[in-house]
């Protein structure tokens, strides 16, 4: 089978957008905005999730649909502008009401943020999923409440929507726009339950299909000031460090419990584990020593404040 066809089929299985036929003036692709092919743009108009850290201006002007948007983006665009007739036409032509964009948002979520009552009612009548989470972990009902769209909020509640339960962490921010850029969605982390993992140590997990190492600070640890301070200090140092011989920082979860630090996964383990498999050759020992020395030199010469590693050992 042609590789392109396989990829397209894989995408359509994972993110259903229905079988698209024809719109009024152009052919729709039937793919989601996760489609890797050209002419697919991020939808960045209008209000975002109440947990979105990116500051964006609200667009009050009447906007026409750009010609290079795929079917999912057209649906979200029309939901944003309150074009109920356009939304209905797209849905009647086979676009999935629960289509998602790169940020995991649906038309219902966008319409709830904007307060477009007619669009929200239409989407609900077409079986829109009111529990669909966006990448920041909020739901349509939470954002309707956040933006003061009381009528939309009441409509969603009448359809069984409930505000997500949140637990404040020691690093919770006062305003969504203060959420750190490194913040990860905990729903994207799949942690392998392993025996023998001591609290505070890193363990194996997967983030969007990629193996990573995760340090977890559970609810009990979040109540201990010394542990939280150590977590914050480690996070601050990892965020700063960028060197080929220093483990790579991936991101962190600080707005949800448990809090987590995510770093790259060392596939061959630590030096102590490596040595147990047999004595390395002198050349390899020398390369290891130089790599360690380069990493340590980078940390110790860090500007403006040196990072001093006080616990260097094989494991």
Secondary structure, 3 states (H helix, E strand, C coil): CCHHHHHHHHHHHHCCCCCCCCCCCCCCCCCCCCCCCCCCCCCCCCCCCCCCCCCCCCCCCCCCCCCCCCHHHHHHHHHHHCCHHHHHHHHHCCCCCCCCCCCCCCHHHHHHHHCCHHHHHHHHHCCCCCCCCCCCCCCHHHHHHHCCCHHHHHHHHHCCCCCCCCCCCCCCCCCHHHCCCCECCHHHEEECCCCCCCCCCEEEEEECCEEEEEEEECHHHHCCHHHHHHHHHHHHHHHHCCCCCCCCEEEEECCCCCEEEEEECCCCCCHHHHHHCCCCCHHHHHHHHHHHHHHHHHHHCCCCCCCCCCCCCCC
